[in-house]
């Protein structure tokens, strides 16, 4: 047996990033995912580039493996009927249309749950389906700005910065995946599905964790700290003689070992630095002393010393260096699979390592409508009906 979600069927009416990321995870875990787009392919990421490989967008490739593709016009009665028939034998419907769009199409939760009471229905929107912002379009960049994430990202004297990836989309995809699997578990007891309302804005706010808690406890608005930590010192980037590195000293024992390594044995006994709380208060005095020692040796020297002393350490790698990292390769975090038009493609692997039901990646990111005919035949449509649907631009 492979895939812990084997036998689960997903109708994926999402596009771009948050939804496709969620459904790719479900597919990695063994679910059968039908990616549903308008005829010709309506996922915008198919066109987002460069880079492209033989006309296939790198962006599209990153979140669409382990799926089949069905193209259907949802604005036609025939197209709607195709979806309704698929819902009867499906477990999950997920969409990221604007609030109210699925209801206007006649494919909202109430309609589909009447067809299949066990359906788990997940809606992903920018701001959720309730509240004064519910009708606003939501994009990661806007959400990063509004949620407070940008206000705490960047150097102390810089303007607010976004993260280098669309992190709120990724978080939302993960929350959607968690919610869907929780609903599937609950269905085992109740026999009933339910609706899940997930928003980028809520997901981004939840990610503020200790920074938001700092404000809620103290009333002090957090500032940008660059690569420093709001609650732990020393926990930041430092310069070696040839490169920058990250050193993360998480407790007083590690601090004592760190100071021993730097030949600064007197510092742990200094009342200004004896505890983390004191180090946070007096970091402007402590950090220059540490940096003065660290800049004397190259990165690899400090990496070896930190490993010997059990000090958390990491070099700052670019993406190329990361993809060549021996540990990354040993963990199968870079995978290669064949694609019918792009040839062999390299993708980021799955972080999910399950012992009995391992992740399987056996489907390339599909071409638009690649599986439409096979899916419709499995639903009982004849060649003549399929040809007629093609002529009328229903599929």
C-alpha positions as CSV (number, residue, x, y, z in Angstrom):
1,X,0.0,0.0,0.0
2,X,1.3,3.5,-0.9
3,X,-0.2,6.8,0.0
4,X,-2.0,7.4,3.3
5,X,-4.8,9.1,1.4
6,X,-5.2,6.4,-1.2
7,X,-8.9,6.1,-2.2
8,X,-9.6,9.8,-1.4
9,X,-10.8,11.8,-4.5
10,X,-10.3,15.5,-4.8
11,X,-11.9,18.0,-7.2
12,X,-9.4,20.8,-7.4
13,X,-11.0,24.0,-8.7
14,X,-8.0,26.2,-7.6
15,X,-5.3,28.0,-9.4
16,X,-2.1,29.9,-8.8
17,X,-0.5,28.9,-5.5
18,X,-2.4,28.4,-2.2
19,X,-4.9,25.9,-3.5
20,X,-2.7,24.0,-5.9
21,X,-0.1,23.8,-3.1
22,X,-2.7,22.2,-0.8
23,X,-3.9,19.7,-3.5
24,X,-0.4,18.8,-4.5
25,X,0.3,17.7,-0.9
26,X,-3.0,15.7,-0.9
27,X,-1.8,14.1,-4.2
28,X,1.6,13.4,-2.8
29,X,-0.1,11.6,0.1
30,X,-2.0,9.4,-2.4
31,X,-5.2,11.1,-3.1
32,X,-6.6,11.2,-6.6
33,X,-6.6,14.9,-7.6
34,X,-8.6,16.1,-10.6
35,X,-7.4,19.6,-11.6
36,X,-10.3,21.4,-13.1
37,X,-9.7,24.4,-15.4
38,X,-11.6,26.2,-18.2
39,X,-11.0,24.8,-21.8
40,X,-7.4,25.6,-22.8
41,X,-6.2,25.8,-19.3
42,X,-7.1,28.7,-17.0
43,X,-4.4,28.5,-14.3
44,X,-2.6,31.8,-14.7
45,X,0.7,30.2,-13.6
46,X,0.9,28.4,-16.9
47,X,1.8,31.7,-18.4
48,X,3.9,33.2,-15.6
49,X,7.5,33.3,-16.7
50,X,10.2,33.2,-17.7
51,X,11.7,30.8,-17.0
52,X,9.9,28.2,-19.2
53,X,11.1,24.7,-20.2
54,X,10.0,23.9,-23.7
55,X,7.1,26.2,-23.1
56,X,6.1,24.9,-19.7
57,X,6.2,27.5,-16.9
58,X,8.5,26.8,-13.9
59,X,5.9,28.4,-11.7
60,X,3.2,26.0,-12.8
61,X,5.5,23.0,-12.4
62,X,6.1,23.8,-8.7
63,X,2.6,23.0,-7.4
64,X,0.9,20.7,-9.8
65,X,2.4,17.2,-9.8
66,X,0.3,14.1,-8.9
67,X,-2.8,15.5,-10.6
68,X,-5.0,14.7,-13.6
69,X,-6.3,17.6,-15.7
70,X,-9.9,18.0,-16.7
71,X,-10.9,21.1,-18.7
72,X,-14.6,22.1,-18.5
73,X,-16.7,25.2,-19.0
74,X,-18.4,25.7,-15.6
75,X,-20.6,28.5,-17.1
76,X,-22.6,25.9,-19.1
77,X,-25.3,23.6,-17.8
78,X,-23.4,20.6,-19.3
79,X,-20.2,21.6,-17.6
80,X,-21.9,22.1,-14.3
81,X,-23.5,18.7,-14.8
82,X,-20.1,17.1,-15.3
83,X,-18.9,18.5,-11.9
84,X,-22.1,17.4,-10.2
85,X,-21.6,13.9,-11.4
86,X,-18.0,13.9,-10.2
87,X,-19.1,15.2,-6.8
88,X,-21.2,12.1,-6.2
89,X,-18.1,10.0,-6.0
90,X,-15.7,12.6,-4.6
91,X,-14.5,13.3,-1.0
92,X,-13.2,16.8,-1.3
93,X,-14.0,19.9,-3.3
94,X,-11.6,22.8,-3.0
95,X,-11.8,26.2,-4.8
96,X,-10.2,29.6,-4.5
97,X,-12.7,31.7,-6.5
98,X,-13.9,35.0,-5.0
99,X,-16.5,34.9,-2.3
100,X,-19.9,34.0,-3.8
101,X,-18.6,32.9,-7.2
102,X,-19.2,29.2,-6.6
103,X,-22.7,29.9,-5.4
104,X,-23.4,31.9,-8.5
105,X,-22.2,29.0,-10.6
106,X,-24.6,26.7,-8.7
107,X,-21.7,24.8,-7.2
108,X,-21.7,26.2,-3.7
109,X,-21.5,24.1,-0.5
110,X,-25.2,23.9,0.0
111,X,-25.8,22.6,-3.6
112,X,-23.0,20.1,-3.6
113,X,-23.7,18.8,-0.1
114,X,-27.2,18.0,-1.2
115,X,-25.7,15.8,-3.9
116,X,-23.1,14.3,-1.6
117,X,-23.7,14.9,2.2
118,X,-20.2,13.5,2.9
119,X,-18.4,16.1,0.8
120,X,-15.6,18.1,2.5
121,X,-15.8,21.5,0.9
122,X,-12.8,23.9,1.3
123,X,-13.0,27.6,0.2
124,X,-9.8,29.6,0.0
125,X,-10.1,33.4,-0.3
126,X,-8.1,36.4,0.4
127,X,-10.1,37.6,3.4
128,X,-12.6,34.8,4.2
129,X,-16.3,34.5,3.5
130,X,-17.4,36.8,6.4
131,X,-16.4,40.2,7.6
132,X,-16.2,43.6,5.9
133,X,-13.3,42.6,3.6
134,X,-15.0,39.4,2.3
135,X,-15.5,40.7,-1.3
136,X,-12.0,42.1,-1.7
137,X,-9.5,40.2,-3.9
138,X,-6.5,38.9,-1.9
139,X,-3.0,38.6,-3.1
140,X,0.0,37.5,-1.1
141,X,1.8,40.8,-1.3
142,X,-1.3,42.7,-0.1
143,X,-1.8,40.2,2.7
144,X,1.8,40.5,3.8
145,X,1.4,44.3,4.0
146,X,-1.9,44.3,5.9
147,X,-1.1,41.4,8.3
148,X,1.9,43.1,9.9
149,X,4.4,40.7,8.3
150,X,6.1,43.4,6.2
151,X,6.2,45.8,9.2
152,X,8.6,43.4,11.0
153,X,10.6,42.3,7.9
154,X,13.8,44.2,6.9
155,X,16.6,46.0,8.5
156,X,15.9,48.4,11.4
157,X,16.5,51.4,9.2
158,X,14.9,50.0,6.0
159,X,11.4,50.3,4.6
160,X,9.1,47.4,5.2
161,X,10.0,44.3,3.1
162,X,8.0,41.3,1.9
163,X,9.4,37.8,2.2
164,X,11.1,36.4,-0.8
165,X,8.4,33.8,-1.5
166,X,4.6,34.2,-1.3
167,X,4.6,32.9,2.2
168,X,1.0,33.6,3.0
169,X,-0.1,31.5,0.1
170,X,2.0,28.6,1.3
171,X,0.7,28.9,4.9
172,X,-2.8,29.0,3.6
173,X,-2.3,25.9,1.6
174,X,-0.9,24.1,4.6
175,X,-3.8,25.3,6.8
176,X,-6.3,24.1,4.1
177,X,-4.6,20.7,4.0
178,X,-4.8,20.4,7.8
179,X,-8.5,21.5,7.9
180,X,-9.4,19.1,5.1
181,X,-7.8,16.1,6.8
182,X,-9.4,17.0,10.1
183,X,-12.8,17.1,8.4
184,X,-12.1,13.7,6.8
185,X,-11.3,12.3,10.2
186,X,-14.4,13.7,11.8
187,X,-16.5,12.3,8.9
188,X,-15.4,8.8,9.9
189,X,-17.5,9.3,13.1
190,X,-20.4,11.5,11.8
191,X,-20.7,10.4,8.2
192,X,-21.1,14.0,7.2
193,X,-18.9,16.5,5.4
194,X,-18.6,20.1,6.2
195,X,-17.4,23.5,4.8
196,X,-14.0,24.9,5.6
197,X,-13.5,28.7,5.2
198,X,-9.7,29.5,4.9
199,X,-8.3,32.9,4.2
200,X,-4.9,34.2,3.4
201,X,-5.4,37.1,5.9
202,X,-6.2,34.8,8.8
203,X,-3.3,32.5,7.9
204,X,-0.8,35.3,7.8
205,X,-1.9,36.7,11.1
206,X,-1.6,33.3,12.7
207,X,2.0,33.1,11.6
208,X,3.0,36.1,13.7
209,X,3.2,33.8,16.8
210,X,5.7,35.2,19.3
211,X,5.9,38.7,17.7
212,X,2.1,39.2,18.0
213,X,2.2,37.8,21.5
214,X,5.0,40.2,22.4
215,X,2.7,43.1,21.4
216,X,-0.4,41.6,23.1
217,X,1.5,41.2,26.3
218,X,3.5,44.4,26.3
219,X,1.5,46.8,24.2
220,X,4.7,47.8,22.4
221,X,4.6,47.8,18.6
222,X,7.3,45.5,17.3
223,X,10.0,47.0,15.1
224,X,12.0,45.6,12.3
225,X,15.1,43.8,13.6
226,X,16.8,42.6,10.4
227,X,18.4,39.3,11.2
228,X,18.2,39.6,14.9
229,X,15.7,37.8,17.1
230,X,13.1,39.7,19.2
231,X,13.5,37.5,22.3
232,X,16.9,35.7,22.1
233,X,20.5,37.0,22.0
234,X,22.8,36.0,20.3
235,X,20.6,34.7,17.5
236,X,21.4,36.4,14.2
237,X,23.9,36.7,11.3
238,X,27.5,37.3,12.0
239,X,30.4,38.0,9.6
240,X,33.3,35.5,9.4
241,X,36.4,36.6,7.6
242,X,35.1,35.4,4.2
243,X,31.3,35.1,4.5
244,X,28.2,35.7,6.6
245,X,26.7,32.9,8.7
246,X,23.9,32.4,11.2
247,X,24.6,31.4,14.8
248,X,21.6,30.7,17.1
249,X,22.4,30.4,20.8
250,X,19.2,29.2,22.4
251,X,20.1,28.9,26.1
252,X,22.6,29.8,28.8
253,X,24.5,26.5,28.5
254,X,25.0,27.1,24.8
255,X,26.1,30.7,25.5
256,X,28.8,29.5,27.9
257,X,30.1,27.0,25.3
258,X,30.0,29.7,22.6
259,X,32.0,32.1,24.8
260,X,34.5,29.3,25.5
261,X,34.9,28.7,21.8
262,X,35.6,32.4,21.2
263,X,38.0,32.6,24.2
264,X,35.7,35.0,25.9
265,X,35.3,32.9,29.1
266,X,34.6,35.9,31.3
267,X,31.3,36.9,29.6
268,X,29.0,34.3,31.1
269,X,30.0,35.5,34.6
270,X,29.3,39.1,33.7
271,X,25.9,40.0,35.2
272,X,25.0,41.9,32.0
273,X,25.2,38.7,30.0
274,X,24.6,35.8,32.5
275,X,21.0,35.2,31.4
276,X,19.2,35.5,28.1
277,X,16.9,38.3,29.5
278,X,20.1,40.3,30.4
279,X,21.6,39.6,27.0
280,X,18.6,40.9,25.3
281,X,18.7,44.1,27.4
282,X,22.4,44.6,26.9
283,X,23.0,43.3,23.4
284,X,24.5,46.5,22.2
285,X,27.4,45.8,24.5
286,X,27.6,42.1,23.9
287,X,27.3,41.8,20.1
288,X,30.4,43.8,19.1
289,X,32.5,41.6,21.4
290,X,31.3,38.5,19.7
291,X,31.7,39.9,16.2
292,X,35.2,41.1,16.9
293,X,36.2,37.5,17.5
294,X,34.2,35.8,14.8
295,X,35.6,38.0,12.0
296,X,39.1,36.6,12.7
297,X,38.4,33.2,11.1
298,X,36.7,31.9,7.9
299,X,33.2,30.4,7.8
300,X,34.4,26.8,7.6
301,X,36.5,27.2,10.7
302,X,33.5,28.4,12.7
303,X,31.3,25.7,11.2
304,X,33.6,23.0,12.5
305,X,34.0,24.6,15.9
306,X,30.3,25.1,16.3
307,X,29.6,21.5,15.4
308,X,32.2,20.4,18.0
309,X,30.6,22.6,20.7
310,X,27.0,21.8,19.8
311,X,26.3,25.4,18.8
312,X,23.5,25.8,16.2
313,X,25.1,27.2,13.1
314,X,24.3,27.5,9.4
315,X,26.0,29.0,6.4
316,X,23.9,31.4,4.3
317,X,23.4,29.4,1.1
318,X,22.0,30.6,-2.2
319,X,19.4,28.4,-4.0
320,X,22.1,26.7,-6.2
321,X,24.1,25.8,-3.1
322,X,21.0,24.5,-1.3
323,X,20.1,22.2,-4.3
324,X,23.7,20.7,-4.2
325,X,23.8,20.3,-0.4
326,X,24.5,16.6,0.3
327,X,21.9,16.5,3.1
328,X,19.2,17.9,0.8
329,X,20.0,15.2,-1.8
330,X,20.1,12.5,0.8
331,X,16.6,13.5,2.0
332,X,15.3,13.4,-1.6
333,X,14.3,17.0,-1.5
334,X,15.2,17.4,-5.2
335,X,13.4,15.0,-7.4
336,X,13.4,14.4,-11.2
337,X,10.5,13.2,-13.2
338,X,9.7,12.9,-16.9
339,X,7.3,15.4,-18.6
340,X,5.7,14.8,-22.0
341,X,6.8,18.1,-23.5
342,X,9.4,19.6,-21.2
343,X,11.5,16.4,-20.9
344,X,13.0,15.6,-17.5
345,X,12.1,18.2,-14.9
346,X,13.6,18.8,-11.5
347,X,11.1,19.6,-8.7
348,X,11.3,20.3,-5.0
349,X,10.5,17.0,-3.1
350,X,8.1,16.4,-0.3
351,X,9.1,17.0,3.4
352,X,6.6,14.3,4.4
353,X,8.5,11.1,5.3
354,X,6.0,8.4,6.2
355,X,7.4,5.0,7.1
356,X,4.5,2.7,5.9
357,X,2.8,4.9,3.4
358,X,5.5,6.9,1.8
359,X,4.9,9.8,-0.6
360,X,4.8,8.7,-4.2
361,X,5.4,11.1,-7.1
362,X,4.2,9.3,-10.2
363,X,2.3,12.0,-12.2
364,X,3.9,15.0,-13.9
365,X,2.2,18.4,-13.7
366,X,-0.5,17.8,-16.3
367,X,-1.0,19.5,-19.7
368,X,-4.4,21.4,-20.0
369,X,-7.1,18.8,-20.4
370,X,-4.7,15.9,-20.6
371,X,-7.1,13.5,-18.9
372,X,-10.4,15.0,-19.9
373,X,-11.5,12.3,-22.3
374,X,-10.4,9.5,-20.0
375,X,-12.3,11.0,-17.1
376,X,-15.5,11.6,-19.1
377,X,-15.4,8.0,-20.4
378,X,-15.1,6.8,-16.8
379,X,-18.2,8.8,-16.1
380,X,-20.1,6.9,-18.8
381,X,-20.0,9.5,-21.6
382,X,-19.9,8.1,-25.2
383,X,-17.4,9.2,-27.9
384,X,-20.3,11.0,-29.6
385,X,-21.2,12.9,-26.5
386,X,-17.6,13.9,-25.9
387,X,-17.2,15.0,-29.5
388,X,-20.3,17.2,-29.1
389,X,-19.0,18.7,-25.9
390,X,-15.7,19.6,-27.8
391,X,-17.6,21.2,-30.6
392,X,-19.6,23.3,-28.2
393,X,-16.6,24.4,-26.1
394,X,-17.9,22.7,-23.0
395,X,-14.6,20.8,-22.6
